[in-house]
Amino acid sequence: MMSKKKISKIIQESGTFLLSTHVNPDPDALCSELALAEYLRSLGKKVRIINETELLDRFRFFPGAGRIQHAAELKSVKYDAAIILDCGDLGRIGEVRRLLKDEKPLINIDHHITNDNFGSVNLVDVEASSTAEMLFELLVYWKAALTKSIATNLYCGIMTDTGSFRYENTSPRTHLAVAKLMEFHIDISALYARIYERIPLKDVTVFTRIINRFETYRQGQLVCVELRKNVMSGLSEDFDLRDALFKFLRSIAGVEVIVILTEFTRSVTRVNFRSSSRVNVAKIAGAFGGGGHKRASGCVVEKGMKETKTMILKEIESQL
């Protein structure tokens, strides 16, 4: 409650805001930014959403998404307070960090178990399903007048971070929030289709080729997929290959951990983890400077694919 009061005071006293989130933002991160930005503007505040990663085409339908700016295009930004959403540590905002000023308030709103409380004010709730769920509750606390566009963004954030309400982070609290959002008559079927059911044919071809190449270890408990740079560069922005792979591989009986290694360069590898039940992949990601949730985490390793794979598999083996 104290953090909410402090955030309320900063918002009341500030006229301009910088909003940002982690690199390669997912819908929860983007939709939380967009919903909060709309609310702040309704108070007469000036808001700029600035991210390290350029907005992907498949997310441009989110209400207000056209106003998101790219950090690389900016040298400096004037603001009274910064709010970082859905981000476990300040390093994960990338280029946006150089735009921040030490003397300005920094509000950290997040639900990741690995959050290191980097803000001058921290609102971190690891029991929340998503940052969007937290933001809904914050808007209720402020007695804010919600709009259909705010409700749409919050619904998308909650839906995607809960795996369409299938993951263990889905709680009665989650459903209560969604019930209120659905009172705005948002088209939930259309939103689901826009996010999950618009895969270009050429991307499906790549998916079917990749899915035949996964490797298994420990009698099928551990699954590993390697994605080379040339494969990723051939995909459209309308398709999230990693997400599709995770969904398929999680359905295999006996799988405990899935790891996807993506080649950025010959000396940098992105690693994404998913856990079915008993393995805390946030702990594994944390061993390599990353973070996230117990069941979904990631990190970036400054080594080539082969060396990264050896290190990662050894760490996972120790957990299994």
VEXDREN-2710 file (C-alpha; in Angstrom, 1 decimal):
% VEXDREN-2710
k/r/px/py/pz
1/MET/0.0/0.0/0.0
2/MET/2.9/2.4/0.8
3/SER/4.3/2.0/-2.7
4/LYS/0.9/2.7/-4.3
5/LYS/0.7/5.9/-2.2
6/LYS/4.2/7.0/-3.3
7/ILE/3.4/6.3/-6.9
8/SER/0.2/8.3/-6.6
9/LYS/2.1/11.2/-5.1
10/ILE/4.7/11.2/-7.9
11/ILE/1.9/11.1/-10.6
12/GLN/0.1/14.0/-8.9
13/GLU/3.3/16.1/-8.7
14/SER/4.6/15.3/-12.2
15/GLY/3.6/16.7/-15.6
16/THR/5.6/14.6/-18.0
17/PHE/6.4/10.9/-18.0
18/LEU/8.8/8.5/-19.7
19/LEU/7.4/4.9/-19.9
20/SER/9.5/1.9/-21.0
21/THR/9.9/-1.9/-20.6
22/HIS/12.3/-4.7/-21.3
23/VAL/13.9/-5.5/-24.7
24/ASN/11.9/-7.7/-27.1
25/PRO/8.7/-6.8/-25.2
26/ASP/5.8/-9.3/-25.1
27/PRO/2.1/-8.2/-25.1
28/ASP/2.0/-7.9/-21.3
29/ALA/4.8/-5.4/-21.4
30/LEU/3.5/-3.4/-24.4
31/CYS/-0.2/-3.4/-23.3
32/SER/0.7/-2.3/-19.8
33/GLU/2.6/0.6/-21.2
34/LEU/-0.2/1.6/-23.5
35/ALA/-2.9/1.3/-20.8
36/LEU/-1.0/3.3/-18.3
37/ALA/-0.1/6.0/-20.9
38/GLU/-3.8/6.4/-21.8
39/TYR/-4.7/6.8/-18.2
40/LEU/-2.0/9.4/-17.6
41/ARG/-3.0/11.4/-20.6
42/SER/-6.6/11.4/-19.4
43/LEU/-5.2/13.3/-16.3
44/GLY/-3.7/15.9/-18.7
45/LYS/-0.2/14.5/-18.4
46/LYS/2.3/14.3/-21.2
47/VAL/3.6/10.8/-21.9
48/ARG/6.2/9.3/-24.1
49/ILE/6.6/5.5/-24.5
50/ILE/10.1/4.7/-25.5
51/ASN/11.4/1.2/-26.0
52/GLU/14.7/-0.3/-27.0
53/THR/13.1/-2.7/-29.5
54/GLU/11.0/-1.5/-32.5
55/LEU/7.4/-2.5/-32.4
56/LEU/6.7/-5.7/-34.3
57/ASP/4.0/-5.7/-37.0
58/ARG/1.9/-8.3/-35.2
59/PHE/1.4/-6.0/-32.2
60/ARG/0.5/-2.8/-34.1
61/PHE/-3.2/-3.5/-33.6
62/PHE/-3.0/-2.8/-29.8
63/PRO/-4.9/0.4/-29.1
64/GLY/-2.4/3.3/-29.1
65/ALA/0.6/1.2/-30.4
66/GLY/1.4/3.8/-33.1
67/ARG/2.6/6.2/-30.4
68/ILE/5.5/3.9/-29.2
69/GLN/8.9/5.4/-30.0
70/HIS/12.3/3.8/-30.7
71/ALA/15.1/4.7/-28.3
72/ALA/17.7/4.7/-31.1
73/GLU/16.1/7.7/-32.7
74/LEU/16.4/9.9/-29.6
75/LYS/19.4/11.7/-28.0
76/SER/17.7/12.9/-24.9
77/VAL/14.2/13.2/-23.4
78/LYS/12.8/15.7/-20.9
79/TYR/10.5/14.2/-18.3
80/ASP/9.6/14.6/-14.6
81/ALA/9.2/10.9/-13.8
82/ALA/10.0/7.5/-15.4
83/ILE/7.9/4.4/-15.1
84/ILE/9.4/1.0/-16.0
85/LEU/6.9/-1.8/-16.5
86/ASP/7.2/-5.6/-16.6
87/CYS/11.0/-5.5/-16.2
88/GLY/13.1/-7.4/-13.7
89/ASP/16.2/-5.3/-13.8
90/LEU/17.2/-2.0/-15.3
91/GLY/19.8/-3.5/-17.6
92/ARG/17.0/-5.1/-19.6
93/ILE/15.6/-1.8/-20.9
94/GLY/18.6/-1.5/-23.2
95/GLU/19.3/1.8/-24.9
96/VAL/16.5/3.5/-22.9
97/ARG/18.7/3.5/-19.9
98/ARG/20.9/6.2/-21.3
99/LEU/17.9/8.5/-21.4
100/LEU/17.2/8.2/-17.7
101/LYS/18.3/10.8/-15.2
102/ASP/19.5/9.9/-11.7
103/GLU/17.8/12.9/-10.1
104/LYS/14.3/11.9/-11.5
105/PRO/11.9/9.5/-9.8
106/LEU/12.1/6.0/-11.2
107/ILE/9.0/3.8/-10.6
108/ASN/9.3/0.1/-11.0
109/ILE/6.1/-1.9/-11.6
110/ASP/6.6/-5.6/-12.1
111/HIS/5.6/-9.2/-11.2
112/HIS/8.8/-11.1/-11.9
113/ILE/10.2/-13.2/-9.1
114/THR/13.7/-12.1/-10.1
115/ASN/13.0/-8.3/-9.9
116/ASP/15.9/-6.6/-8.0
117/ASN/13.9/-3.5/-6.9
118/PHE/15.9/-1.1/-9.0
119/GLY/13.5/1.8/-8.7
120/SER/13.3/4.7/-6.3
121/VAL/9.8/3.4/-5.8
122/ASN/9.1/-0.3/-6.3
123/LEU/5.7/-2.0/-6.7
124/VAL/6.6/-5.7/-7.3
125/ASP/4.0/-8.4/-6.8
126/VAL/5.2/-11.9/-7.7
127/GLU/1.8/-13.3/-7.0
128/ALA/0.2/-11.4/-9.8
129/SER/-0.4/-13.2/-13.1
130/SER/1.0/-10.3/-15.1
131/THR/1.9/-6.6/-15.0
132/ALA/-1.4/-5.9/-16.7
133/GLU/-3.3/-7.5/-13.8
134/MET/-1.3/-5.3/-11.4
135/LEU/-2.1/-2.3/-13.4
136/PHE/-5.8/-3.1/-13.5
137/GLU/-5.7/-3.2/-9.7
138/LEU/-3.7/0.0/-9.5
139/LEU/-6.3/1.8/-11.7
140/VAL/-9.1/0.5/-9.5
141/TYR/-7.1/1.9/-6.5
142/TRP/-7.0/5.2/-8.2
143/LYS/-10.7/5.0/-9.0
144/ALA/-9.8/5.6/-12.6
145/ALA/-12.5/5.7/-15.3
146/LEU/-11.5/2.8/-17.6
147/THR/-12.2/2.9/-21.4
148/LYS/-12.7/0.2/-23.9
149/SER/-9.1/0.7/-25.2
150/ILE/-7.6/0.5/-21.8
151/ALA/-9.7/-2.7/-21.1
152/THR/-8.6/-4.2/-24.4
153/ASN/-4.9/-3.7/-23.7
154/LEU/-5.2/-5.0/-20.1
155/TYR/-7.1/-8.0/-21.3
156/CYS/-4.4/-8.8/-23.9
157/GLY/-1.7/-8.5/-21.4
158/ILE/-3.4/-10.8/-18.9
159/MET/-4.5/-13.4/-21.5
160/THR/-1.0/-13.8/-23.1
161/ASP/0.9/-14.0/-19.8
162/THR/-1.4/-16.6/-18.5
163/GLY/-1.3/-18.7/-21.6
164/SER/-5.0/-17.9/-22.3
165/PHE/-5.7/-18.6/-18.6
166/ARG/-4.1/-22.1/-18.7
167/TYR/-0.9/-21.5/-16.7
168/GLU/-0.6/-21.9/-12.9
169/ASN/-0.3/-18.1/-12.5
170/THR/-4.0/-17.8/-13.3
171/SER/-5.9/-17.2/-10.0
172/PRO/-9.3/-16.2/-8.8
173/ARG/-7.9/-12.7/-8.7
174/THR/-7.0/-12.9/-12.4
175/HIS/-10.6/-14.0/-13.4
176/LEU/-12.1/-11.2/-11.3
177/ALA/-10.0/-8.6/-13.2
178/VAL/-10.9/-10.2/-16.5
179/ALA/-14.6/-10.2/-15.7
180/LYS/-14.5/-6.5/-15.1
181/LEU/-12.6/-5.9/-18.3
182/MET/-15.1/-7.9/-20.3
183/GLU/-17.9/-5.6/-19.2
184/PHE/-16.5/-3.2/-21.9
185/HIS/-17.7/-5.7/-24.6
186/ILE/-14.3/-6.3/-26.0
187/ASP/-14.2/-9.0/-28.7
188/ILE/-12.1/-11.6/-27.0
189/SER/-12.4/-14.1/-29.9
190/ALA/-11.0/-11.5/-32.3
191/LEU/-8.2/-10.6/-30.0
192/TYR/-7.1/-14.2/-29.6
193/ALA/-7.2/-14.7/-33.4
194/ARG/-5.1/-11.6/-34.0
195/ILE/-2.4/-12.8/-31.6
196/TYR/-2.4/-16.5/-32.2
197/GLU/-4.2/-17.4/-35.5
198/ARG/-2.6/-15.3/-38.2
199/ILE/0.4/-17.3/-39.2
200/PRO/1.7/-16.8/-42.7
201/LEU/2.0/-20.0/-44.8
202/LYS/5.8/-19.5/-45.3
203/ASP/6.3/-19.3/-41.5
204/VAL/4.3/-22.6/-41.0
205/THR/6.7/-24.2/-43.5
206/VAL/9.7/-23.1/-41.4
207/PHE/8.0/-24.3/-38.2
208/THR/7.4/-27.8/-39.6
209/ARG/11.0/-28.0/-40.6
210/ILE/12.4/-26.9/-37.3
211/ILE/10.0/-29.1/-35.2
212/ASN/11.6/-32.1/-36.8
213/ARG/15.0/-31.1/-35.4
214/PHE/14.5/-30.9/-31.6
215/GLU/16.8/-32.9/-29.4
216/THR/15.8/-34.8/-26.2
217/TYR/17.8/-35.6/-23.1
218/ARG/17.2/-37.6/-19.9
219/GLN/14.7/-39.9/-21.4
220/GLY/12.7/-37.1/-22.8
221/GLN/12.5/-34.8/-19.7
222/LEU/14.6/-32.2/-21.4
223/VAL/14.1/-30.8/-24.9
224/CYS/16.4/-28.5/-26.7
225/VAL/16.0/-26.5/-30.0
226/GLU/18.6/-24.5/-31.8
227/LEU/17.5/-21.6/-34.0
228/ARG/20.2/-20.2/-36.3
229/LYS/20.3/-16.6/-37.4
230/ASN/19.5/-17.4/-41.0
231/VAL/16.3/-19.2/-40.0
232/MET/15.1/-16.3/-37.8
233/SER/15.9/-13.7/-40.5
234/GLY/13.6/-15.5/-42.9
235/LEU/10.5/-15.2/-40.7
236/SER/7.9/-12.5/-40.9
237/GLU/7.0/-10.3/-38.0
238/ASP/3.6/-11.8/-37.8
239/PHE/4.9/-15.1/-36.4
240/ASP/6.5/-15.8/-33.0
241/LEU/8.4/-19.0/-33.8
242/ARG/9.7/-19.5/-30.2
243/ASP/6.2/-19.2/-28.8
244/ALA/4.8/-21.8/-31.3
245/LEU/7.6/-24.2/-30.5
246/PHE/7.1/-23.9/-26.8
247/LYS/3.4/-24.6/-27.1
248/PHE/4.0/-27.7/-29.2
249/LEU/6.8/-29.1/-27.2
250/ARG/5.0/-28.6/-23.8
251/SER/2.3/-30.9/-25.0
252/ILE/4.8/-33.9/-25.2
253/ALA/4.2/-36.3/-22.3
254/GLY/7.1/-36.4/-19.8
255/VAL/8.8/-33.1/-20.8
256/GLU/9.9/-31.1/-17.8
257/VAL/12.1/-28.4/-19.3
258/ILE/12.3/-26.9/-22.8
259/VAL/15.2/-24.7/-23.8
260/ILE/15.4/-22.7/-27.1
261/LEU/18.8/-21.2/-28.1
262/THR/18.7/-18.4/-30.7
263/GLU/21.8/-17.2/-32.5
264/PHE/22.1/-13.4/-32.4
265/THR/25.7/-13.4/-33.6
266/ARG/28.6/-15.9/-33.6
267/SER/29.4/-14.8/-30.0
268/VAL/25.9/-13.9/-28.6
269/THR/23.1/-16.4/-27.9
270/ARG/19.6/-15.8/-26.6
271/VAL/18.2/-18.5/-24.4
272/ASN/14.6/-19.0/-23.5
273/PHE/13.3/-21.6/-21.0
274/ARG/10.0/-23.1/-20.1
275/SER/9.2/-25.5/-17.3
276/SER/6.2/-27.9/-17.1
277/SER/6.1/-28.3/-13.3
278/ARG/8.9/-28.9/-10.9
279/VAL/11.9/-27.0/-12.3
280/ASN/12.5/-23.4/-11.4
281/VAL/13.9/-22.0/-14.7
282/ALA/14.1/-18.5/-13.2
283/LYS/17.0/-19.9/-11.1
284/ILE/18.6/-21.4/-14.2
285/ALA/18.3/-18.1/-16.1
286/GLY/19.6/-16.2/-13.1
287/ALA/22.8/-18.2/-13.1
288/PHE/23.5/-16.6/-16.5
289/GLY/22.4/-13.0/-15.7
290/GLY/18.8/-13.4/-16.8
291/GLY/15.5/-13.8/-15.0
292/GLY/11.8/-14.1/-15.3
293/HIS/9.3/-16.6/-13.8
294/LYS/9.6/-20.0/-12.3
295/ARG/8.0/-21.5/-15.4
296/ALA/9.2/-19.1/-18.1
297/SER/12.5/-17.3/-18.1
298/GLY/15.4/-16.2/-20.4
299/CYS/18.9/-14.8/-20.6
300/VAL/21.5/-13.6/-23.1
301/VAL/24.8/-15.4/-23.1
302/GLU/27.8/-13.7/-24.7
303/LYS/29.1/-16.9/-26.2
304/GLY/28.5/-18.9/-29.4
305/MET/25.7/-21.3/-29.8
306/LYS/27.8/-24.5/-29.2
307/GLU/29.5/-23.3/-26.0
308/THR/26.2/-21.8/-24.6
309/LYS/24.4/-25.0/-25.2
310/THR/27.0/-27.0/-23.3
311/MET/26.8/-24.6/-20.3
312/ILE/23.0/-24.4/-20.3
313/LEU/22.4/-28.1/-20.5
314/LYS/24.9/-28.8/-17.7
315/GLU/23.0/-26.3/-15.5
316/ILE/19.6/-27.8/-16.3
317/GLU/20.9/-31.3/-15.7
318/SER/21.9/-30.2/-12.2
319/GLN/18.4/-29.0/-11.6
320/LEU/16.7/-32.1/-12.9
END
